[in-house]
Amino acid sequence: MNRQGSFQTGAKGIVSGFVTSGATWIESFEIDQNGTQISGADTSTWKFVFKDCDNGNPVLTLTSGSEITVTQNTTSTIFAISVDVVGMCGDYRADFAQQTNDGKIIHWLSGIVTFVNEQLGF
């Protein structure tokens, strides 16, 4: 996943990329806040929601403590995804957000992620 400048959103950053459908999606990415870890990230609730581009309905939701592991270090926060992806194909609007312990919701990333149905022979 990477940043792109052409997508319009109120999120702090842009996400884009490709994921193989029919396989286990295992990927890690880092976010920092002014060169340091995100304060309270490891005790917050995180969601990565993938919505149908045509109707906006959620198709897949990844949640911290389940499909997302959150790890803090001194210069960034690391998010590790591990989930079996089945039946998704095409472009999906992706939004990555945090709900802090005091109920504040922060929209970190938004963009288009493409799921590709690749026959892997298993």
DACOR-V95100 format. One record per backbone hydrogen bond with DSSP energy under -1.0 kcal/mol. NH is the residue of the N-H (numbers start at 1). CO is the residue of the C=O. E is the energy in kcal/mol with one decimal. If there is no record, write none. Layout:
nh: (NH,NH)
co: (CO,CO)
e: (E,E)
//
This chain:
nh: (2,12,13,15,19,21,22,25,27,29,31,33,41,43,45,47,48,49,50,51,52,56,59,60,62,64,65,66,67,68,69,71,73,77,78,79,80,81,82,83,85,90,92,93,94,95,96,97,98,99,100,103,106,108,109,110,111,113,114,115,116,118)
co: (16,107,108,110,114,116,85,83,81,79,77,36,38,40,99,97,62,95,60,93,57,52,50,50,48,46,68,63,63,63,80,78,76,31,71,29,69,27,67,25,23,115,113,51,111,49,109,47,106,45,104,100,98,96,96,13,94,92,17,90,19,116)
e: (-1.2,-1.8,-1.5,-1.7,-2.4,-3.2,-3.8,-3.5,-1.7,-2.2,-2.4,-3.2,-2.0,-1.3,-2.5,-2.4,-2.5,-2.8,-3.1,-3.1,-2.7,-2.5,-3.4,-1.6,-2.6,-2.2,-2.3,-1.7,-1.2,-1.8,-2.5,-2.7,-2.1,-2.9,-3.3,-3.1,-2.5,-3.7,-2.0,-1.7,-2.1,-3.2,-2.0,-2.4,-3.4,-2.3,-2.5,-2.6,-2.5,-3.2,-2.9,-2.1,-2.7,-1.6,-1.8,-1.4,-1.7,-2.6,-2.8,-3.1,-3.0,-1.2)
//
